Amino acid sequence: MPAIKFYDHEPIPMEMHKVKIVQQLNLLPAEQRLQKMKDAGFNTFQLHNGDIFMDMLTDSGVNAMSDNQLAAMMTPDDAYAGSESFYRMVDKLEEIFGIKYCLPAHQGRACENILAERFVKPGNCVIMNYHFTTTKAHITRLGGHVEELVKDEGLEAVSDLPFKGDIDLDKLEACIAKEGAENVAFMRLEAGTNLIGGQPVSVQNFKDACAIARKHGIISVMDASLLQDNLYFNKIREEACKDMTIREITREIADQFDIIYFSARKFGFARGGAILVRDEALFHSMEDLVPMFEGFLTYGGMSVREIEAMTVGFDESMDMDIISQGPQFIKYCVDQLADYGVPMITPGGGLGAHVNASEFVSHISQEEYPAGALTCAFYICGGIRGMERGTLSEERNPDGSERLASMELVRLALPRRVFTLSQVEYVIDRVKWLYDHRDLVGGLKFVHEPKTLRFFTGRLEPTSDWPEKLAAAFIADFGEDQ
Ligand code: F0G
């Protein structure tokens, strides 16, 4: 389907679906939102969903399902062992990726656990374009360390580089030489690189990096959780992909890798995960870990209903009309805000719009979690729940000092097929207001700090009474009922 043209203005993002089931939203007034933020320990993960107007925390497991997905969920084959639903999923994955061995797992991090258990020994290195929080936690838990070799430009907030997720091939060669190939557990390339703003990797870079890994006998792994966004960008930004179908691009990428895993909370618009393994012997060497951690080999901790929904979702991920929705809404949001002067990560990527908190609240030091504070401010000013992706999401160094993140981002995720353009306009409006009142935002400090993945369950407090002052300024401008 070509992009829809308009008679008297430039195209706007268009929903290529109609809404059939809705969920009522609730907009609490600012004074109550302030109280809810305090109750949640200034951590947006601790908010109750009923107190949120725009839940932009994540696109994980909260994408809208299609009628075809829901229909498929009505006809699963329930069996502890040998479920036909599983075999239908495996066939679909083989059709798309050309890999026939599949280990199911209940979500992405469960796949990461299995891969880390199988490959990572103390002192090992895992090479990545960039880490993801749960991936890294599994590797360091087993005594490994992560080397992130994304190109330097990938970490520049403002850029017109089309593939900011590309790994730096010189750094890759140098890292293998330094660590020794035998000490590299595997190389993991993340499609739609999450923590640097959902930024894509080019097909060419996938090919070049995997060729280097192959040359050194290093196993190549793709995290395909955000592959659907990556594919959209390959198609529209990469000359060599212009005339290829999404399925052809997918196969071209998949053919480079020994192992592909994904969270089906993202890829497949459902809830689950799987590891695809090209080599039979390698597959068998991981097999025993699935019944141990997940469930029997034909369900892996997933409900068979979800397996059916995933299978339909994989097909939908190969449809340009469907996968273009997210990136188009994100681009609209990013461009509007950037035009206003709000510091955004550009170009817009997949997954969500990413606000550059280092600049937005440049008066807050990294030790006081600027992205975390800004995330709380978005909720207080609009009932918008975003996610901190900065120093708060890191873990401390072994000596207890802060590991300062290379980027301080607030992610405003756009789960697929969930929000309309008017809702996106609301978010843009509230972010603009907050940008004009950014001096009112202050820092945060921990009052309860878990050692691992502290951003999920930690509790914080403001370093001053800034939340009260911010809420008062908002009420003065918008009234008490907003
Ligand atoms: N890999 C990537 C690139 C991810 O974005 C995620 C999850 C995972 C692995 C782990 O998958 O959640 O199913 O266990 N990302 C979510 C997010 C949590 O909000 O970005 P999972």
Residues whose N, C-alpha, C, O or C-beta is under 5 A from the ligand:
A	BS01	F0G	L57 T58 D59 S60 Q107 G108 R109 A110 F132 T134 N194 D223 S225 S263 R265 G272
